Amino acid sequence: MGTYLSIAIIITSITLIASVVLQSKGIGLGGLTGGDTGGVYSQRRGVEKILFWITIGLSSLFFLLALITVLITG
């Protein structure tokens, strides 16, 4: 069971890193397609909002998996 938890933590951490990198504050997802944010704060919409909630879910899952791994391995 420890092997499965280790694999789950590795996969979760890789996807969490990817979601955080996609959310870089200065660029946003508009920067990936060549759009300019103009330096004005705007509310998260569409894909950015979904990515924000996915990042929160992944970080919660990572914390839970890490806690379970520590409790099982003693």
C-alpha positions as CSV (number, residue, x, y, z in Angstrom):
1,M,0.0,0.0,0.0
2,G,3.0,2.3,0.6
3,T,4.0,2.0,-3.0
4,Y,0.5,3.1,-4.2
5,L,0.6,6.1,-1.9
6,S,4.1,7.1,-3.1
7,I,3.0,6.9,-6.7
8,A,-0.1,8.9,-5.9
9,I,2.0,11.6,-4.2
10,I,4.4,11.8,-7.1
11,I,1.5,12.2,-9.7
12,T,-0.2,14.7,-7.5
13,S,2.9,16.8,-6.9
14,I,3.7,16.9,-10.7
15,T,0.2,18.0,-11.5
16,L,0.2,20.6,-8.7
17,I,3.5,22.0,-9.9
18,A,2.1,22.3,-13.4
19,S,-1.0,24.1,-12.2
20,V,1.0,26.5,-10.2
21,V,3.3,27.3,-13.1
22,L,0.3,28.0,-15.3
23,Q,-1.0,30.5,-12.8
24,S,2.1,32.7,-12.8
25,K,0.8,36.1,-11.5
26,G,2.4,38.4,-14.1
27,I,1.4,36.4,-17.2
28,G,-1.9,34.6,-16.6
29,L,-3.3,32.3,-19.2
30,G,-3.8,35.1,-21.6
31,G,-0.1,35.4,-21.9
32,L,0.1,31.9,-23.2
33,T,-1.9,32.9,-26.3
34,G,-0.1,36.2,-26.8
35,G,-2.7,38.4,-25.0
36,D,-1.6,41.3,-22.8
37,T,-3.1,41.8,-19.4
38,G,-2.0,45.5,-19.3
39,G,-1.1,45.4,-15.7
40,V,-4.7,46.0,-14.5
41,Y,-6.1,43.6,-11.9
42,S,-9.0,41.6,-13.3
43,Q,-11.2,38.9,-11.7
44,R,-10.5,35.2,-12.6
45,R,-12.8,34.0,-15.3
46,G,-13.2,30.9,-17.3
47,V,-10.2,28.7,-17.5
48,E,-8.2,30.7,-14.9
49,K,-11.0,30.2,-12.4
50,I,-11.2,26.5,-13.1
51,L,-7.4,26.2,-12.8
52,F,-7.5,28.1,-9.5
53,W,-10.0,25.6,-8.0
54,I,-8.1,22.6,-9.4
55,T,-4.9,23.9,-7.7
56,I,-6.7,24.2,-4.4
57,G,-8.1,20.7,-4.8
58,L,-4.7,19.3,-5.7
59,S,-3.0,20.9,-2.8
60,S,-5.6,19.5,-0.4
61,L,-5.2,16.0,-2.0
62,F,-1.4,16.3,-1.6
63,F,-1.7,17.3,2.0
64,L,-4.1,14.4,2.7
65,L,-1.9,11.9,0.9
66,A,1.2,13.1,2.8
67,L,-0.7,12.8,6.1
68,I,-1.9,9.3,5.4
69,T,1.6,8.2,4.3
70,V,3.1,9.5,7.6
71,L,0.4,7.8,9.6
72,I,0.8,4.5,7.9
73,T,4.6,4.4,7.9
74,G,4.7,5.4,11.5
